[in-house]
Amino acid sequence: MRAHRKVNMSHGISTVQSAERILAIQIIVAEVYNTSVDDMKSRRRPERIAWPRQVAMHFCYLAGLGSYEEIGKHFGGRDHGTVMHAYRHVPDRVKGELQQIKRYLHCRSSINQSLGMILPTIELGNGVGTILPTILDWLGMAKSLISLDFPKLAKTLAPEEVKLLNAELGVLDNQVLAPLRSALGAISPC
């Protein structure tokens, strides 16, 4: 007899898939914040553990992996109020702190790439959180093209496809990459 999987109907994924994704988010956040998943699930509350736990809970809810209560169960049995607080509190705490923004965006980008999803953007102040995560996601996807065998791929393209691809690459370079490089070059490092 086959085991019956409970399905979270609001998100269309089974509780097993949701649990796997929550664990993946916990692992990613633990690595970025130099802690462990076991610590995030523990009752311990020092800042170096509590903050990454809040960030992970925030991303789990943002990804739609369950209700506040369901997510809390994966973090040592935290109640719904703790997860709700984390979901609402994390963006406010991250705003304006460059190191926190970098870590938040690193987690977000890693989650998007690892789980094959695009998390909604959260405004982090000064326009960060609206376009930057989109650019980072796009660059991450573009980096995945590095492993392609371009000479072999080019041989499979029809002449009109080569012409179209060259035109699109020119537009990309002129209208996206060159202005981005120029803007970044004009900013002095902090």
CYANA upper distance limits for C-alpha pairs under 8 A (distance plus 0.5 A):
  5 ARG  CA     14 SER  CA      6.83
  5 ARG  CA     15 THR  CA      7.59
  5 ARG  CA     16 VAL  CA      7.90
  6 LYS  CA     14 SER  CA      6.26
  6 LYS  CA     15 THR  CA      6.31
  7 VAL  CA     12 GLY  CA      7.13
  7 VAL  CA     13 ILE  CA      6.29
  7 VAL  CA     14 SER  CA      4.62
  7 VAL  CA     15 THR  CA      6.31
  8 ASN  CA     12 GLY  CA      6.27
  8 ASN  CA     13 ILE  CA      6.19
  8 ASN  CA     14 SER  CA      6.22
  8 ASN  CA     15 THR  CA      6.78
  8 ASN  CA     66 GLY  CA      7.71
  9 MET  CA     13 ILE  CA      7.64
 11 HIS  CA     64 GLY  CA      7.06
 11 HIS  CA     65 LEU  CA      7.74
 11 HIS  CA     66 GLY  CA      8.25
 13 ILE  CA     17 GLN  CA      6.67
 13 ILE  CA     18 SER  CA      7.04
 14 SER  CA     18 SER  CA      6.68
 15 THR  CA     19 ALA  CA      6.48
 16 VAL  CA     20 GLU  CA      6.76
 17 GLN  CA     21 ARG  CA      6.71
 18 SER  CA     22 ILE  CA      6.59
 18 SER  CA     65 LEU  CA      5.91
 18 SER  CA     66 GLY  CA      7.83
 19 ALA  CA     23 LEU  CA      6.66
 19 ALA  CA     74 HIS  CA      8.14
 20 GLU  CA     24 ALA  CA      6.73
 21 ARG  CA     25 ILE  CA      6.73
 21 ARG  CA     65 LEU  CA      8.05
 21 ARG  CA    115 LEU  CA      7.65
 22 ILE  CA     26 GLN  CA      6.67
 22 ILE  CA     60 CYS  CA      6.53
 22 ILE  CA     65 LEU  CA      7.59
 22 ILE  CA     71 ILE  CA      8.31
 22 ILE  CA     74 HIS  CA      8.00
 23 LEU  CA     27 ILE  CA      6.66
 24 ALA  CA     28 ILE  CA      6.75
 24 ALA  CA    111 ILE  CA      8.37
 24 ALA  CA    114 SER  CA      8.45
 24 ALA  CA    115 LEU  CA      8.41
 25 ILE  CA     29 VAL  CA      6.60
 25 ILE  CA     56 ALA  CA      6.77
 25 ILE  CA     59 PHE  CA      7.81
 25 ILE  CA     60 CYS  CA      7.46
 25 ILE  CA    111 ILE  CA      6.86
 26 GLN  CA     30 ALA  CA      6.40
 26 GLN  CA     37 VAL  CA      6.41
 26 GLN  CA     40 MET  CA      8.30
 26 GLN  CA     53 ARG  CA      8.41
 26 GLN  CA     56 ALA  CA      6.21
 27 ILE  CA     31 GLU  CA      6.68
 27 ILE  CA     36 SER  CA      7.95
 27 ILE  CA     37 VAL  CA      6.63
 28 ILE  CA     32 VAL  CA      6.84
 28 ILE  CA    107 CYS  CA      7.01
 28 ILE  CA    110 SER  CA      7.50
 28 ILE  CA    111 ILE  CA      7.55
 29 VAL  CA     33 TYR  CA      6.57
 29 VAL  CA     52 PRO  CA      6.91
 29 VAL  CA     55 VAL  CA      7.78
 29 VAL  CA     56 ALA  CA      6.47
 29 VAL  CA    107 CYS  CA      6.52
 30 ALA  CA     34 ASN  CA      6.16
 30 ALA  CA     35 THR  CA      5.31
 30 ALA  CA     36 SER  CA      5.63
 30 ALA  CA     37 VAL  CA      6.53
 30 ALA  CA     40 MET  CA      8.37
 30 ALA  CA     52 PRO  CA      7.19
 31 GLU  CA     35 THR  CA      6.93
 31 GLU  CA     36 SER  CA      7.82
 32 VAL  CA    103 ARG  CA      7.28
 32 VAL  CA    106 HIS  CA      8.16
 32 VAL  CA    107 CYS  CA      7.34
 33 TYR  CA     48 ARG  CA      8.43
 33 TYR  CA     52 PRO  CA      6.73
 33 TYR  CA    103 ARG  CA      8.28
 35 THR  CA     39 ASP  CA      7.30
 35 THR  CA     40 MET  CA      8.31
 35 THR  CA     48 ARG  CA      8.04
 35 THR  CA     49 ILE  CA      7.24
 35 THR  CA     52 PRO  CA      8.27
 36 SER  CA     40 MET  CA      6.96
 37 VAL  CA     41 LYS  CA      6.79
 38 ASP  CA     42 SER  CA      6.61
 39 ASP  CA     43 ARG  CA      8.47
 39 ASP  CA     44 ARG  CA      7.57
 39 ASP  CA     49 ILE  CA      6.85
 40 MET  CA     49 ILE  CA      6.58
 40 MET  CA     50 ALA  CA      7.59
 40 MET  CA     52 PRO  CA      7.72
 40 MET  CA     53 ARG  CA      5.57
 40 MET  CA     75 PHE  CA      6.86
 40 MET  CA     76 GLY  CA      8.18
 41 LYS  CA     53 ARG  CA      8.36
 41 LYS  CA     74 HIS  CA      7.58
 41 LYS  CA     75 PHE  CA      4.85
 41 LYS  CA     76 GLY  CA      4.78
 41 LYS  CA     77 GLY  CA      8.44
 42 SER  CA     75 PHE  CA      7.94
 42 SER  CA     76 GLY  CA      6.22
 43 ARG  CA     76 GLY  CA      7.43
 44 ARG  CA     49 ILE  CA      7.69
 44 ARG  CA     50 ALA  CA      8.09
 45 ARG  CA     49 ILE  CA      6.73
 45 ARG  CA     50 ALA  CA      5.73
 46 PRO  CA     50 ALA  CA      6.38
 47 GLU  CA     51 TRP  CA      6.12
 48 ARG  CA     52 PRO  CA      7.48
 49 ILE  CA     53 ARG  CA      6.73
 50 ALA  CA     54 GLN  CA      6.71
 51 TRP  CA     55 VAL  CA      6.77
 52 PRO  CA     56 ALA  CA      6.61
 53 ARG  CA     57 MET  CA      6.66
 53 ARG  CA     75 PHE  CA      8.16
 54 GLN  CA     58 HIS  CA      6.52
 54 GLN  CA     83 VAL  CA      7.86
 54 GLN  CA     86 ALA  CA      5.28
 54 GLN  CA     87 TYR  CA      7.91
 54 GLN  CA     90 VAL  CA      7.45
 55 VAL  CA     59 PHE  CA      6.83
 55 VAL  CA     86 ALA  CA      7.35
 55 VAL  CA     87 TYR  CA      8.30
 55 VAL  CA     90 VAL  CA      6.76
 55 VAL  CA    104 TYR  CA      8.36
 56 ALA  CA     60 CYS  CA      6.66
 57 MET  CA     61 TYR  CA      6.77
 57 MET  CA     71 ILE  CA      7.46
 57 MET  CA     72 GLY  CA      8.15
 57 MET  CA     75 PHE  CA      8.40
 57 MET  CA     83 VAL  CA      6.49
 57 MET  CA     86 ALA  CA      6.82
 57 MET  CA     87 TYR  CA      7.18
 58 HIS  CA     62 LEU  CA      6.56
 58 HIS  CA     83 VAL  CA      7.66
 58 HIS  CA     86 ALA  CA      6.01
 58 HIS  CA     87 TYR  CA      4.62
 58 HIS  CA     88 ARG  CA      8.12
 58 HIS  CA     90 VAL  CA      7.33
 59 PHE  CA     63 ALA  CA      6.44
 59 PHE  CA     87 TYR  CA      8.07
 59 PHE  CA    108 ARG  CA      8.23
 60 CYS  CA     64 GLY  CA      6.99
 60 CYS  CA     65 LEU  CA      6.15
 60 CYS  CA     66 GLY  CA      8.21
 60 CYS  CA     71 ILE  CA      7.50
 61 TYR  CA     65 LEU  CA      6.37
 61 TYR  CA     66 GLY  CA      7.04
 61 TYR  CA     67 SER  CA      7.66
 61 TYR  CA     68 TYR  CA      7.51
 61 TYR  CA     71 ILE  CA      7.72
 61 TYR  CA     87 TYR  CA      7.30
 62 LEU  CA     87 TYR  CA      8.04
 62 LEU  CA    119 LEU  CA      7.32
 62 LEU  CA    120 PRO  CA      7.63
 63 ALA  CA    119 LEU  CA      6.49
 63 ALA  CA    120 PRO  CA      8.42
 65 LEU  CA     71 ILE  CA      7.74
 66 GLY  CA     70 GLU  CA      5.98
 66 GLY  CA     71 ILE  CA      6.36
 67 SER  CA     71 ILE  CA      6.66
 67 SER  CA     80 HIS  CA      8.45
 68 TYR  CA     72 GLY  CA      6.61
 68 TYR  CA     79 ASP  CA      8.09
 68 TYR  CA     80 HIS  CA      5.12
 68 TYR  CA     81 GLY  CA      7.94
 68 TYR  CA     83 VAL  CA      5.96
 68 TYR  CA     84 MET  CA      6.65
 69 GLU  CA     73 LYS  CA      7.04
 69 GLU  CA     78 ARG  CA      8.17
 69 GLU  CA     79 ASP  CA      6.36
 69 GLU  CA     80 HIS  CA      4.87
 69 GLU  CA     83 VAL  CA      8.03
 70 GLU  CA     74 HIS  CA      7.80
 70 GLU  CA     80 HIS  CA      8.44
 71 ILE  CA     75 PHE  CA      7.53
 71 ILE  CA     80 HIS  CA      8.49
 71 ILE  CA     83 VAL  CA      7.71
 72 GLY  CA     76 GLY  CA      7.54
 72 GLY  CA     77 GLY  CA      5.91
 72 GLY  CA     78 ARG  CA      4.86
 72 GLY  CA     79 ASP  CA      6.05
 72 GLY  CA     80 HIS  CA      6.68
 72 GLY  CA     82 THR  CA      8.02
 72 GLY  CA     83 VAL  CA      6.57
 73 LYS  CA     77 GLY  CA      4.60
 73 LYS  CA     78 ARG  CA      6.44
 73 LYS  CA     79 ASP  CA      8.04
 74 HIS  CA     78 ARG  CA      8.36
 78 ARG  CA     82 THR  CA      6.76
 78 ARG  CA     83 VAL  CA      7.73
 79 ASP  CA     83 VAL  CA      7.36
 80 HIS  CA     84 MET  CA      6.58
 81 GLY  CA     85 HIS  CA      6.51
 82 THR  CA     86 ALA  CA      6.77
 83 VAL  CA     87 TYR  CA      6.62
 84 MET  CA     88 ARG  CA      6.77
 85 HIS  CA     89 HIS  CA      6.16
 86 ALA  CA     90 VAL  CA      6.28
 87 TYR  CA     91 PRO  CA      8.37
 88 ARG  CA     92 ASP  CA      7.97
 89 HIS  CA     93 ARG  CA      6.75
 90 VAL  CA     94 VAL  CA      6.59
 91 PRO  CA     95 LYS  CA      6.71
 91 PRO  CA    122 ILE  CA      7.46
 91 PRO  CA    123 GLU  CA      7.99
 91 PRO  CA    124 LEU  CA      6.78
 92 ASP  CA    124 LEU  CA      8.02
 93 ARG  CA     97 GLU  CA      8.45
 94 VAL  CA    100 GLN  CA      5.78
 94 VAL  CA    101 ILE  CA      6.17
 94 VAL  CA    104 TYR  CA      8.03
 94 VAL  CA    124 LEU  CA      7.17
 95 LYS  CA    100 GLN  CA      8.34
 95 LYS  CA    101 ILE  CA      7.43
 95 LYS  CA    124 LEU  CA      5.20
 95 LYS  CA    125 GLY  CA      5.98
 96 GLY  CA    101 ILE  CA      8.13
 96 GLY  CA    124 LEU  CA      7.72
 96 GLY  CA    125 GLY  CA      6.76
 97 GLU  CA    101 ILE  CA      6.61
 98 LEU  CA    102 LYS  CA      6.67
 99 GLN  CA    103 ARG  CA      6.81
100 GLN  CA    104 TYR  CA      6.51
101 ILE  CA    105 LEU  CA      6.52
101 ILE  CA    124 LEU  CA      7.86
102 LYS  CA    106 HIS  CA      6.50
103 ARG  CA    107 CYS  CA      6.65
104 TYR  CA    108 ARG  CA      6.65
105 LEU  CA    109 SER  CA      6.47
105 LEU  CA    133 PRO  CA      6.97
106 HIS  CA    110 SER  CA      6.60
107 CYS  CA    111 ILE  CA      6.53
108 ARG  CA    112 ASN  CA      6.63
108 ARG  CA    119 LEU  CA      7.71
108 ARG  CA    133 PRO  CA      8.24
109 SER  CA    113 GLN  CA      6.71
109 SER  CA    133 PRO  CA      7.55
109 SER  CA    136 LEU  CA      7.30
109 SER  CA    137 ASP  CA      6.41
109 SER  CA    140 GLY  CA      8.33
110 SER  CA    114 SER  CA      6.37
111 ILE  CA    115 LEU  CA      6.24
111 ILE  CA    116 GLY  CA      8.23
111 ILE  CA    117 MET  CA      8.01
112 ASN  CA    116 GLY  CA      5.90
112 ASN  CA    117 MET  CA      5.22
112 ASN  CA    118 ILE  CA      5.75
112 ASN  CA    119 LEU  CA      7.01
112 ASN  CA    137 ASP  CA      7.91
113 GLN  CA    117 MET  CA      7.40
113 GLN  CA    137 ASP  CA      8.17
113 GLN  CA    140 GLY  CA      7.98
113 GLN  CA    141 MET  CA      8.33
121 THR  CA    129 GLY  CA      6.12
121 THR  CA    130 THR  CA      6.38
121 THR  CA    133 PRO  CA      7.64
122 ILE  CA    129 GLY  CA      5.74
122 ILE  CA    130 THR  CA      7.26
123 GLU  CA    127 GLY  CA      7.24
123 GLU  CA    128 VAL  CA      6.78
123 GLU  CA    129 GLY  CA      5.09
123 GLU  CA    130 THR  CA      6.43
124 LEU  CA    128 VAL  CA      5.74
124 LEU  CA    129 GLY  CA      5.61
124 LEU  CA    130 THR  CA      8.49
125 GLY  CA    129 GLY  CA      7.86
127 GLY  CA    131 ILE  CA      7.73
128 VAL  CA    132 LEU  CA      6.38
128 VAL  CA    133 PRO  CA      8.35
129 GLY  CA    133 PRO  CA      6.44
130 THR  CA    134 THR  CA      7.79
131 ILE  CA    135 ILE  CA      6.76
132 LEU  CA    136 LEU  CA      6.62
133 PRO  CA    137 ASP  CA      6.48
134 THR  CA    138 TRP  CA      6.60
135 ILE  CA    139 LEU  CA      6.58
136 LEU  CA    140 GLY  CA      6.56
137 ASP  CA    141 MET  CA      6.77
138 TRP  CA    142 ALA  CA      6.60
139 LEU  CA    143 LYS  CA      6.56
140 GLY  CA    144 SER  CA      7.08
141 MET  CA    145 LEU  CA      7.69
142 ALA  CA    146 ILE  CA      8.10
148 LEU  CA    153 LEU  CA      8.30
149 ASP  CA    153 LEU  CA      6.61
150 PHE  CA    154 ALA  CA      6.40
151 PRO  CA    155 LYS  CA      6.99
152 LYS  CA    156 THR  CA      7.46
153 LEU  CA    157 LEU  CA      7.44
154 ALA  CA    162 VAL  CA      8.00
157 LEU  CA    161 GLU  CA      6.35
157 LEU  CA    162 VAL  CA      6.71
158 ALA  CA    162 VAL  CA      6.88
159 PRO  CA    163 LYS  CA      6.77
160 GLU  CA    164 LEU  CA      6.66
161 GLU  CA    165 LEU  CA      6.49
162 VAL  CA    166 ASN  CA      6.59
163 LYS  CA    167 ALA  CA      6.75
164 LEU  CA    168 GLU  CA      6.70
165 LEU  CA    169 LEU  CA      6.60
166 ASN  CA    170 GLY  CA      6.68
167 ALA  CA    171 VAL  CA      6.85
168 GLU  CA    172 LEU  CA      6.59
169 LEU  CA    173 ASP  CA      6.54
170 GLY  CA    174 ASN  CA      6.50
171 VAL  CA    175 GLN  CA      6.11
171 VAL  CA    176 VAL  CA      8.09
172 LEU  CA    176 VAL  CA      5.75
172 LEU  CA    177 LEU  CA      6.86
173 ASP  CA    177 LEU  CA      5.28
173 ASP  CA    178 ALA  CA      6.22
174 ASN  CA    178 ALA  CA      5.94
174 ASN  CA    179 PRO  CA      7.73
175 GLN  CA    179 PRO  CA      6.95
176 VAL  CA    180 LEU  CA      6.59
177 LEU  CA    181 ARG  CA      6.54
178 ALA  CA    182 SER  CA      6.59
179 PRO  CA    183 ALA  CA      6.54
180 LEU  CA    184 LEU  CA      6.60
181 ARG  CA    185 GLY  CA      6.49
182 SER  CA    186 ALA  CA      6.81
183 ALA  CA    187 ILE  CA      7.25
